[in-house]
Amino acid sequence: MFKVPNALTVALELLRERQFKQFLKRCAGLIYERRITYGLRRDLQVAFVAPKAKIPITTRAFSEDDVGALFPEDRTILNRKETIEIATRHAHYKAGIDRCYVAVDQRSSQPCYFQWLMGPDQNAKIQAFFPKTWFPVLARNEALLENAYTPPAYRGNGIMPAAMAQIAERAAALQCRYVVTFVDSNNIPSLRGCEKAGFAPYLVRQEDRWLFGTLRFRTFLDLPDSVPGAIYA
């Protein structure tokens, strides 16, 4: 009962915004859609030099003092997409899933990025909070990076790959060798950012949906060690 009105609402909003191409694509997706998501992985035992952002940043654990800055109560000035992005991450925070990390602008001490790094001890909560089988169950030596977000004012500063690389390295303290993350195949900027942060594709998540986004099929397919750079094009 949730997916139908939500999908129709998005389509109507696109129509009102005169985004006719996206409107037609959304309508077609209400009937059938195949979604491809890449799983990317970084091996912490492989030497890697983390990239630097255009501004000086440092990373630390999320604190209660960050709530107001990262999850503003007044979201009336945000567009539909940004509102959904913030609401999704606020729900993650309220679910009590450890460990969220924040990148801070050293010039102003303001949070400029945040993301969760979840170890295998969080498997039960991950599988309960996210859509069923959205992520593979983490092995004992794996950690998952998820729900990254950069506030609009800080975008374009190369913060994502720099902060992501730093946060990923904290997985070593969880006795994890591998850090994995998942990115939609259409999100080229994020795929490139992950590549800069030391991640390479190793898995594909394929989802087939019919009739208003109802999931009919989801599977994980391994990728060969060498994958063409075309996925970043």
Salt bridges, closest charged atoms under 4 A:
GLU13 OE1 - ARG80 NE 2.56
GLU33 OE1 - ARG35 NE 3.18
ASP43 OD2 - ARG177 NH2 2.81
ASP66 OD1 - ARG60 NH2 2.84
GLU82 OE2 - ARG155 NH1 2.77
GLU85 OE1 - ARG89 NH1 2.69
ASP105 OD2 - ARG107 NH2 2.97
ASP121 OD2 - ARG99 NH2 2.78
GLU169 OE2 - ARG42 NH2 3.07
GLU207 OE2 - ARG205 NE 3.07
GLU207 OE1 - ARG209 NH2 2.73
GLU207 OE1 - ARG218 NH2 3.34
ASP208 OD1 - ARG34 NE 2.72
